[in-house]
């Protein structure tokens, strides 16, 4: 075979390989979550008339976005829109970069009046600002998810939010308490936090996300209960606690006749009877 022909074949092979790699990168970036690509060991599975798999970080952020929506007394549809927006803008990650000066979950721009760089990278602040802006959009409740999101975000890709609508509806059903034992997270073997510090931080975060001023720090250092007016509120708090298990060192969550444990990462029937129907029990890992 002539040298020139062999060189041409090798060059063509390189081009094909590069194109294939670019294709894999593009598909992964655009559709990876829907293709069921493997995630890190710290994962959360949400099942509520649909199935969504997120990383622990994504799940914690989604839970905070949902809770802030409830605290602001926004309709459930607003939570769907907010989650779809954060899905598209940051993949539900609180990132410190973006287009021009865009930052955080919603890629809000300090130069456009959304707040300081520190503020827009605070998930609670960012979610509050998004809901406040959405509320000002006349008739947003009757719009498609992507249309409502676009009125707030003014993105160069106005249809991009719609592809996350179905996943956001699944998350909303679970995080707002319409499903039982719907959020199950597998956490690492080494908790981020332990002991009294973990319990105190968990109670503070829960109170801030949900607006629970009367929630107090635990007296037994590692465990505490959260009052729940009804089953729906109980599952809201229970799912939030599991969603934040990895970043707050949660060991156990129990509500009704079900409990989630960090050891198994799933919900199971409580051994020895039901827990009180008006409170959610949580425990963090003890200090070493």
Wavefront OBJ file of the C-alpha trace (Angstrom):
o trace
v 0.000 0.000 0.000
v 1.461 3.389 -0.949
v 2.648 5.579 1.916
v 0.289 8.367 0.858
v -2.674 6.006 1.038
v -1.692 4.765 4.514
v -1.357 8.342 5.766
v -4.761 9.198 4.375
v -6.348 6.184 6.106
v -4.728 7.077 9.436
v -5.841 10.692 9.124
v -9.384 9.615 8.322
v -9.384 7.337 11.363
v -8.288 10.185 13.614
v -11.044 12.414 12.275
v -13.653 9.712 12.856
v -12.413 9.165 16.423
v -12.518 12.883 17.203
v -16.030 13.210 15.781
v -17.169 10.198 17.823
v -15.734 11.633 21.028
v -17.394 14.973 20.366
v -20.665 13.160 19.759
v -20.410 11.297 23.057
v -19.601 14.539 24.881
v -22.566 16.346 23.337
v -25.046 13.550 24.056
v -23.791 13.179 27.620
v -24.024 16.903 28.281
v -27.488 17.279 26.783
v -29.190 14.038 27.741
v -26.984 12.265 30.275
v -29.512 12.274 33.091
v -32.177 10.738 30.886
v -29.828 8.036 29.582
v -29.245 6.738 33.075
v -25.508 7.348 32.985
v -23.679 6.261 36.154
v -23.358 8.865 38.886
v -21.084 9.108 41.902
v -21.644 6.813 44.882
v -23.562 9.531 46.718
v -26.840 9.415 44.831
v -30.508 10.032 45.460
v -33.425 8.334 43.753
v -36.830 10.019 43.693
v -39.918 7.967 42.782
v -43.258 9.762 42.585
v -45.220 8.828 39.460
v -41.883 8.926 37.685
v -38.230 8.403 38.539
v -35.363 10.874 38.853
v -31.768 10.187 39.910
v -29.624 13.024 41.260
v -26.348 13.472 43.082
v -26.488 14.305 46.787
v -25.590 17.920 46.003
v -28.336 18.263 43.401
v -30.885 16.672 45.728
v -30.059 19.010 48.603
v -30.415 22.039 46.355
v -33.708 20.793 44.913
v -35.078 20.265 48.434
v -34.135 23.796 49.465
v -35.711 25.310 46.343
v -38.955 23.434 47.031
v -39.021 24.392 50.713
v -38.473 28.080 49.972
v -41.402 27.953 47.547
v -43.657 26.569 50.279
v -42.394 29.103 52.790
v -43.273 31.900 50.349
v -46.738 30.318 49.880
v -46.167 29.936 46.155
v -48.347 27.500 44.184
v -46.871 24.092 43.474
v -46.582 25.049 39.829
v -44.042 27.690 40.873
v -41.846 24.996 42.414
v -41.938 23.056 39.134
v -40.895 26.177 37.226
v -38.126 26.981 39.716
v -36.700 23.461 39.630
v -36.805 23.313 35.820
v -35.008 26.651 35.692
v -32.253 25.561 38.076
v -31.968 22.253 36.177
v -31.254 24.105 32.944
v -29.137 26.920 34.328
v -26.808 24.968 36.629
v -27.941 21.310 36.644
v -29.031 22.029 40.230
v -25.468 22.811 41.314
v -24.469 25.980 43.123
v -21.698 26.865 40.692
v -19.304 29.787 41.002
v -19.065 30.541 37.284
v -21.217 31.102 34.235
v -21.849 33.328 31.233
v -20.308 36.710 31.982
v -21.024 37.314 35.689
v -23.762 34.676 36.085
v -23.500 32.675 39.310
v -25.287 30.124 41.445
v -28.236 27.783 40.998
v -30.200 30.147 38.776
v -27.192 31.807 37.127
v -28.299 35.192 38.388
v -26.164 38.167 37.400
v -25.059 40.693 40.029
v -24.646 43.268 37.264
v -28.357 42.902 36.473
v -29.484 43.671 40.012
v -29.981 40.129 41.331
v -27.710 40.707 44.325
v -24.062 40.502 45.296
v -21.950 37.536 44.144
v -22.146 36.143 47.675
v -25.918 36.527 47.806
v -26.742 34.843 44.495
v -24.554 31.886 45.509
v -26.682 31.384 48.620
v -29.350 28.816 47.555
v -32.007 30.311 49.845
v -31.408 33.844 48.656
v -31.296 32.765 45.000
v -34.540 30.786 45.280
v -36.286 33.665 47.039
v -35.220 36.089 44.307
v -36.438 33.732 41.594
v -39.859 33.255 43.185
v -40.202 37.004 43.762
v -39.473 37.664 40.095
v -41.814 34.901 38.920
v -44.646 36.269 41.037
v -44.407 39.565 39.137
v -44.986 37.860 35.777
v -48.628 38.366 34.897
v -50.384 35.105 34.070
v -47.366 32.872 34.667
v -49.600 30.192 36.214
v -51.176 29.440 32.833
v -47.941 29.452 30.848
v -45.872 26.468 29.817
v -42.988 25.829 32.193
v -40.424 27.111 29.716
v -42.421 30.274 28.981
v -42.764 31.160 32.660
v -39.073 30.487 33.275
v -38.056 32.541 30.263
v -40.020 35.561 31.465
v -37.764 35.589 34.521
v -34.461 34.446 33.043
v -34.548 36.009 29.556
v -32.291 33.292 28.198
v -30.874 33.045 24.682
v -32.481 29.580 24.581
v -36.115 30.186 25.611
v -37.291 26.608 24.935
v -34.502 24.932 26.911
v -36.365 24.815 30.227
v -39.179 22.608 28.944
v -37.042 19.467 28.716
v -36.742 19.494 32.516
v -40.459 19.933 33.212
v -41.256 16.226 33.689
v -38.343 15.618 36.085
v -39.258 18.767 37.995
v -42.835 17.572 38.401
v -41.578 14.281 39.894
v -39.347 16.160 42.328
v -42.149 18.533 43.275
v -44.584 15.704 44.040
v -42.044 14.085 46.337
v -40.622 17.173 48.026
v -44.052 18.677 48.703
v -45.256 15.540 50.443
v -47.535 13.937 47.857
v -45.626 10.652 47.966
v -44.545 8.315 50.772
v -40.892 7.308 51.199
v -40.186 8.800 47.788
v -36.695 10.237 48.340
v -33.961 7.693 49.079
v -30.318 8.761 49.245
v -27.135 6.748 49.503
v -24.548 8.716 51.469
v -20.851 8.281 52.023
v -19.328 6.144 54.759
v -17.650 9.202 56.268
v -20.232 11.850 57.242
v -19.461 15.468 56.455
v -20.591 16.434 59.955
v -21.099 14.596 63.231
v -22.433 15.018 66.743
v -23.912 18.164 68.311
v -22.515 20.443 65.600
v -24.243 18.392 62.901
v -27.540 18.315 64.802
v -27.486 22.058 65.447
v -26.643 22.850 61.815
v -29.373 20.510 60.576
v -32.019 22.111 62.798
v -30.929 25.589 61.709
v -31.067 24.699 58.006
v -34.459 23.022 58.386
v -35.855 26.057 60.199
v -34.487 28.499 57.610
v -35.665 26.532 54.572
v -39.180 25.917 55.874
v -39.632 29.004 58.053
v -40.043 27.127 61.335
v -39.178 29.707 64.022
v -40.088 27.459 66.957
v -37.805 24.592 65.982
v -35.143 24.226 68.676
v -31.777 22.517 68.862
v -31.863 18.921 70.137
v -31.372 18.184 73.816
v -29.842 14.732 73.384
v -27.132 16.049 71.052
v -27.705 13.725 68.075
v -31.481 13.300 67.717
v -34.529 15.535 67.532
v -38.136 15.592 66.364
v -39.931 17.885 63.942
v -43.642 18.538 64.600
v -45.857 17.703 61.615
v -49.454 18.861 61.409
v -50.399 16.042 59.047
v -48.967 13.285 56.890
v -48.228 15.561 53.961
v -46.173 17.955 56.078
v -44.470 15.017 57.725
v -43.289 13.676 54.386
v -42.185 17.140 53.311
v -39.838 17.322 56.268
v -38.800 13.672 56.064
v -37.862 13.960 52.400
v -36.010 17.219 53.065
v -33.998 15.554 55.840
v -33.001 12.650 53.592
v -32.161 15.093 50.794
v -29.720 16.843 53.132
v -28.364 13.656 54.686
v -24.978 13.812 52.996
v -24.173 17.449 53.772
v -25.487 17.316 57.362
v -24.475 13.859 58.564
v -28.000 12.438 58.892
v -28.022 8.839 60.113
v -31.744 8.081 60.408
v -35.113 9.599 59.479
v -38.368 8.090 60.687
v -41.975 9.010 59.992
v -45.091 6.914 60.492
v -44.206 3.262 60.007
v -41.229 3.888 57.724
v -37.616 4.805 58.351
v -34.626 5.662 56.192
v -31.115 4.865 57.358
v -27.749 5.924 56.025
v -26.575 2.336 56.410
v -29.029 1.019 53.803
v -29.960 4.200 51.924
v -33.573 3.065 51.558
v -36.918 3.256 53.369
v -38.150 0.219 55.293
v -40.841 -0.680 57.814
v -40.063 0.400 61.360
v -39.232 -2.504 63.627
v -41.237 -2.489 66.819
v -44.198 -0.322 65.765
v -45.050 3.048 64.297
v -43.502 6.355 65.220
v -45.745 9.185 66.392
v -47.934 10.299 63.451
v -47.476 13.987 64.272
v -43.700 14.178 64.310
v -40.665 13.282 62.231
v -37.695 11.786 64.040
v -34.147 12.473 62.844
v -30.734 11.402 64.084
v -27.240 12.438 63.026
v -24.036 10.467 63.417
v -22.549 10.653 66.879
v -19.233 12.364 67.389
v -16.254 10.015 67.152
l 1 2 3 4 5 6 7 8 9 10 11 12 13 14 15 16 17 18 19 20 21 22 23 24 25 26 27 28 29 30 31 32 33 34 35 36 37 38 39 40 41 42 43 44 45 46 47 48 49 50 51 52 53 54 55 56 57 58 59 60 61 62 63 64 65 66 67 68 69 70 71 72 73 74 75 76 77 78 79 80 81 82 83 84 85 86 87 88 89 90 91 92 93 94 95 96 97 98 99 100 101 102 103 104 105 106 107 108 109 110 111 112 113 114 115 116 117 118 119 120 121 122 123 124 125 126 127 128 129 130 131 132 133 134 135 136 137 138 139 140 141 142 143 144 145 146 147 148 149 150 151 152 153 154 155 156 157 158 159 160 161 162 163 164 165 166 167 168 169 170 171 172 173 174 175 176 177 178 179 180 181 182 183 184 185 186 187 188 189 190 191 192 193 194 195 196 197 198 199 200 201 202 203 204 205 206 207 208 209 210 211 212 213 214 215 216 217 218 219 220 221 222 223 224 225 226 227 228 229 230 231 232 233 234 235 236 237 238 239 240 241 242 243 244 245 246 247 248 249 250 251 252 253 254 255 256 257 258 259 260 261 262 263 264 265 266 267 268 269 270 271 272 273 274 275 276 277 278 279 280 281 282 283 284 285 286 287 288
